[in-house]
Amino acid sequence: MKRLYTLFVFTLLIAILASGCSKDDSKSANGKGADKVRFGVDTAAGGSFQIRAAAAKGYFKNHGIDPQLSNFAYGIDTINALLTETTDTGTAADYALLNSLNRGNLVVLSSLTHSTEETIKQSELLAVKGIDKPEQLKGKNIGVAKGTVSEYHWAKYLEKIGIDEKDVNYVPYSTPDEAIVGVKKGDIDAVITFGALVEKFRSIEGVHKIDDLSTADVSISSYLVANKTFVESNPKAVENLLKAIKEGMAFVKENPDGTADIAYKELKINKEDALRDLKRSNYTLEFKQEDFDHLAEMQQWIVDRGLQKEKYDLNEKLYLDPLKKAFPDAVTYKK
């Protein structure tokens, strides 16, 4: 009987210990249940590797975040998901962002990337056989990802080389694969592309480089965007997710091969292509005066072209408090 009692007590202790471990595993680093955050991430513009790394390496979990990642072809698609409230955050380049901020309850949390002279040069203008110099684009079919920064790039590029946009035929596409098919079928004569996509287009017979985006004298930035109601209701979670993304940035910088492995596992991107994307990516997590000036200048360009009827107050679309709390030196812009 004594042996049975001892066995019972021992079993009970094991059950209690197991229960305690189970509870600890489900808690975040701050002792509370993990905050679920639905991330919208792109697959075209580098694949948001810093966010994917933060999820894959457990950095979000370490900061009490349960990340739910959903893939979209372009940044504009992550914005549309935000507008329909199927995600809590999104990523978008400047042009798509500015065209969408006045459409819903969206706010900018931070920059995610900034272009450099070298990264701009790696955005290549590719054309089919028979087009050997930029001036020959007149009258041709230009592939453009509608609603994305591609529209802005082509407008600025054609302006620089002296071709009126009325003298080209824009052919819209929704995904890179759709553009590749368009080039193969002869429906598209030229595209501006970058990173891993360059080699995919160049593999098409006759496709070659005729210039790069540096001719257009543009800069490119992308930003982390969120639903304002979500941010206001979860300020600490937003602060923590920014900390995790920062750690993801550090991993990407220090471990390109490991990042390429994540890219292959999640997106089936070949290692060489992923490493090529990493070379053209300049990851940031900040909001400087230069960020505001850049967005304000592009916003004015959009209004001047009649793409927006009224200019909204850009300041009202910034929500920088979580970034300031996470990294006080990361925000130098003042209203």
N, C-alpha and C positions, 0 to 999 in steps of 0.2 A: 504493500500500500504506500509505503514511504517513497519507494522508487517511482511509482505512478505519480505521486504528488510532485516529486522533484522534476519529473519529465514534463508535467503540466506547466509548472512555473517557468521552466526553461523555454518551452514552446511559446508561452505567453510573452516572455521577454523578447524573444526573436521577432514575434509579430509586432510588438510595440516599436522595436528598433526599425523594422522594415517600414512600418507606417510612417515613422519620423523621417526616414530617408526619402520616401516617396513624396512627402510634403515639401521637403527642402528642394527636391529636384524641380518642382513645379513653381517655385518662387523665383522672383527676379532678384537681382543683386541688392536691391533696397528692401528686400523682405516682403514685398507685395507680389501679387499675381502679375505675370507679364502683361504688358500692354500690347494688344494686337494692333498692328499698323499695316494697312494695305498700300503697298508701294506699286506704282505704275512705272515700269522701266522700259526703255527703248532697246531694240535689238540692232538698229542700223548705225547709229552714230557712236561706235565704240562699245555699245552694249552696256553702258553704265557699270563698268567693271568694279569701280570702288564700292558701289552699293551691293553688287553681287558678292564681292569678297567679304564685306561686312557680314552678310548673311551666312555665307559658306563657312567662314572661320569662327562663327559664334560670337562676333562682337556685339551684334544687336542683343542677343540673349544675355550676354554679360551685363548689358545696361538695362535689362528689364524689358526688352522689346521682343515681341513675337512677330517677326516679319512675314508678311504674306505678299510674295512677289508675283506680279502679273506682267507678261511680256507684251509689248506693242511694237509695231514696225517703226514708228517715228515718234518724236517728242509730241507732236501735235495730237497723236492718238492718246498719249497719256493725259493730255489736257482735256480731251473730249471725255475720257473716262472720269476725270475729276468733275467735270461739269454735270455728268449724269450720276455722280456720287457713288460710283462703283469702286473707287479708290480713295485713299486719303491724301496721297502725295503723287506728284508727277514730275517729270523732267522735260525741259524744253529749251530749245535754242531761242535766242532773243526775239527773232521775228515772229515765230509762232506764238511765243509768250505774249508779246505786245498786242497781237491781233485777238487774243482771247481773254485778257485780264478784265476787260469791260463787259464780258458776257456772263459772268457768274461770280460766286462768292469765293474768289481765289486770292491768295496772297503769296508773295515771294519771300522765301525763308533765307536763301543764300545763293551765291554763285556756285556752280559745279565745275565749270571749265572756262578757261580763257585762252584765246588763240595767241600764238607767238608767230614771228615771221616764218619760222621753220614749219610750224603746223599748217599755216596758210598755204605754203608752197606745196604741201603734200595733198592738198585738194586739187585734183587734176581735171583739166578740161579734155575730154576724150571725144574723138570724132571718127566717123566711118571712113572707109577708103574713098578718096576723091576730094576730101576736105583736108588741106595741108596747112592752112594758116587761118587765123581767126576771122579775117576779113571775108572769107568764103562762107561764113555762117549766114549771111544775108539770104533770105528766101528758104532757109532750111528748117527742118523739124527739130525743135529743141525739147528734150525731155526735162520735165520739171515735176518734182514731188509737190503736189498742190498743198497749200497751207503751211508749208515748211519754209525754212530759211533759204531753201533753193530758189524760191521766187525772188527774194531780195538779191541774192548773189548774181543771178542772171541779169536782173535789171541793172545793177551796178556795173557788171562786166560789159554788157552791150553798150552802156553809156560811155564807158572808158574807151572802147574801140571804135566808137562813132557809128554804131548801127542802131537805128530806131527799132523799138520793140514791135512796132507795127509791121516791120519788114521780116519778122521771123514768125514761125507758127509754133506756138507752145503746145506740146503734147503732154497732158497731165498723166501722172501715174501714182498709184497708192502704195506700192511696195517696191523694193529693189528688184525682186524677181520679175515683176511686171515690166520694169524698165529694160531689163536684160532681154526679155522676150520681144519687147518693142524694137530694140536694136537689131536683134537677129532677124526679125521679119521685115525690116526696112522701114518701120513706121517712125523710128527715132534716129536722127542723124548725129546728135551730139548730147552729151551729158556732163555735168560736173559731179565728180564723185571722189571718194577718199578711202583710206585704209584698206581693209580686206576687199572691199568692193572694186577697187581699181583693177586688181588682177582678174576678177571675175569678168569684168567688161573687156579687158585686154585679151582674154582667152577667145573672144569672138573674132573670127577672121576679118582682118582689115582694120580693126579698131586700134587707134593709136593716140598718143598724147600730142596736142597741138599748143597747149599753154597750161598755166596753173592759175589759181585764184589770186595770187599776189598782184596780178595785173589790175584787178578790180579795186585794189586799195581798200579792202574791208577788214574788219576784225569780227571774230565770232566768239560769242559767249553763250553758255547755257546755265540754267538756273533750276533750283529746287523749288517747287511750287506745292501749295497745299490748300486744302479746304479751310477757310477761315474759322468756321464753326468748330472744326476738329482741333485746330491749333488753340483756340481760346479755351476749349474744354479739356485739353490735354497738354498744358504748357511744359510740364516736366517730361512727359514722354517725347515731345518734340526736341527738347534740349538733349535728352539721352540719345535719340536717334542721330542727331548731329554729331555727337561724340563718337558714336559707332561708325558713322561714315568717315570721320576723320581717321579712325584707326584702319578702315578699309583702304583709304588713300595711301596710308603709310605701307600697308601690305603690298599694294599694287606697285608702288615705287621700288620697294626693296625685293620683291619676289615676282619678277615678270614671268618666269617659267611657271610658278605656282598659279599665277593669274590666268595664264594661257590654259592651264589644266582645267580651271573653273569654267573658262569660256567654252572649252570643248564639251565638258560635261553638261553644261546648261543650254548651250546654243549650237553645239556641234560645229563650232568654228575651228578650222585647222590651226595648229599651234603657230605656224609661220604667219598666218593671217592675223591672229590675235596679237602677236608681238608687233606686227606692223601697225595695228590700231593703237597699241600702247605708245608707240613712238610719236604718233601725231596727237596724243592726248595730253593736255596740260591741266591736271586736276587741281581744283581750288575749293576752298570752303570759307568764304568771306563776302563782305559787301563793302566796297570802297567807294569813294567819291567818283572814281573812274567808272564804276559799274553804273551808277545813276546817270552820269553824263552820257555814257554809251547808249543806255536805254532811252533817255530823253531825246537824243539826236535821232535815233531810229524811229521813235514814236512820231516825231515831227515829220520825218520823211514819209511815213505811212499816211499821215493826215494830209500832207501836201499833195499826195498822189490820189486823194479821194477814196482811199481804202477804208478810212474811218471818217464818219461825218463830224464827230466831235472829239476833242482831245479830253480824256479823263485825267484826273489828278493821280500821277504816278506814285506820289507819296502815300496815298491812301491804300495802295496795293502792296506796301512793304510791311512785313511783320518780322522785325529783326531782334526782338527781345530775347527769344530763345538762343539765338546765335551769340548775342552779347553775353548771356549768362554762361554759355558753354565755353566760349573763347572770347574774352573781353577785347583782345587786341585785333580780332578779326573784322570788326566793324569800325570804320573811320568816317562813314557818311553820316552827316547830321542834317536833319530837315531844316 
